[in-house]
Amino acid sequence: MVDISTSLCGIKLDNPVMGASGTFGYGEEFAELYDINKLGSFSFKGITEEPRFGNATPRIAECPAGMINSVGLQNPGVKVLVDEILPEMKKIFHKPVMANINGFSIGEYERVAASLEGQDNIGWLEVNVSCPNVHGGGMSFGTSAKAAAEVTAAVRKQSTKPIIIKLSPNVTDITEIAKACEAAGADGISLINTMLGMRINLKSRRPVIANKSGGYSGPGIFPVAVSMIYRVYEAVNIPIVGMGGVSSADDVIEMMMAGARCVQVGAANLTDPFICPKIIDDLPKAMEKYNIEKLADIIGAAH
């Protein structure tokens, strides 16, 4: 009997498969289709201090090997999350969940983190310093080692929960930023977020989404994700949450061999809402094919 369990920052997961932020909502839509407790966990939709409508439409466009999105962190704000959404989430998901927090200033990151400190169903804070679709926040923090470290240290002062910093691939040296976050108190690194991308409508001769460019995700970025996970694994001593184009059990195993301790599934949820349970069901077969008895044993095996 193979063992598909793993752990993240001292919290045990039944399996390494998690829904990625922005593709799994707050779990409610997927809970209508299947028992989402089958997942290891999920990272819920990114939250900010105040409600956000998000960017102008159109803000999603399909493209070969993936999609481009520029949703712009649409969310109801942290007060609605705490007062209404988290209590409802407890009814459908009975494991620790990952909170994806965002800010347009260091103070906002601090306040959002402080607001979530007492929420017992939140296991980890995934601090997003890599959103490419907002101006004045998000990726502006994640492209500088100094700025990413400042956000990490500020959130660390506000929370006793494990802090996972979500990094952008749109940088020159991701290892430098990962090391700075580790030194500032991060408990883990989450990577990669989307890559910058654009499509142009040939008839209108204009970009297909209103924000012009957006985040490119899907199978096309999988090799980039594997490479960056591999490099960061050799640069830091804290666990890695891998993501970027994952759509199969083999992808999960490959990403874990590169160094990920668990793996988030993102864009694939939007084309097949049952992809996460399918991957979990396929993991034992894939493990037997590659002579793996315990999934946790292959973390970093490619090094």
Secondary structure, DSSP 8 states (H G I E B T S, - for coil): --B--EEETTEEESSSEEE-TTTSTTSHHHHTTS-GGGSSEEB---B-SS-B--S-S--EEEETTEEEE-----B--HHHIIIIIHHHHHHH--S-EEEEE--SSHHHHHHHHHHHTT-TTEEEEEEE---TTSSSSTHHHHT-HHHHHHHHHHHHHH--S-EEEE--SSSS-HHHHHHHHHHTT-SEEEE---EEE--EETTTTEESSTTSSEEEESGGGHHHHHHHHHHHHHH-SS-EEEESS--SHHHHHHHHHHT-SEEEE-THHHH-TTHHHHHHHHHHHHHHHTT-SBGGGGTTTT-
